[in-house]
Amino acid sequence: MLQPLGDKVLVRPISGQEVTKSGIVLPDTAKEKPQEGEVVALGHGKVIGDKVVSFAEMGLSVGNKVVFGKYSPNEIEVDGEEMFIISADDIYGVIK
């Protein structure tokens, strides 16, 4: 497993099978990047001024479902699985 550093968050993308209105199943190469994911691991927090604000203080924890910017994530492979590394600032919110 990868341990993110600083304000980085490791996210497993959530994507369902995409089907067009006419019933055509889109291959992975034609799909857009998912903008939702599940938090797998967190860095230590975000530095604001001279203080490190923890992810818990920001309301973010492992297992949360999050929404993030379309072009924000950096794609990496962790243990054979596609994951995203995202900065805390690029996470818009937690899905409740």
C-alpha positions, 0 to 999 in steps of 0.5 A: 500500500502507498502512504501519501505525504503532506496534503495528498489523498489516495483515492480508488476511482468509482466508476460504473459501466457506461451505456449510451441512451441507444444501449451501446456499452462504452469501452474504457478508452472512450470513458471520461475519468470518474470524478468520484472515488473512495478514500483509501489513505491520507497524508498527514494534513494540510499546512496552513500558516504555521499549523498542520490541519489534519484531515479529520479536522477537515472532515475527511477520513478513510472510507469516505466517498468524495467528489473531485475535479475532472483533471485533478488526479494523477493516475498511479498503479498501486498493487496492480490497481488503478488509483488516484493521488489528489491534493486536498484542495482538489477534493470538492466534498464528501458524499453522504 
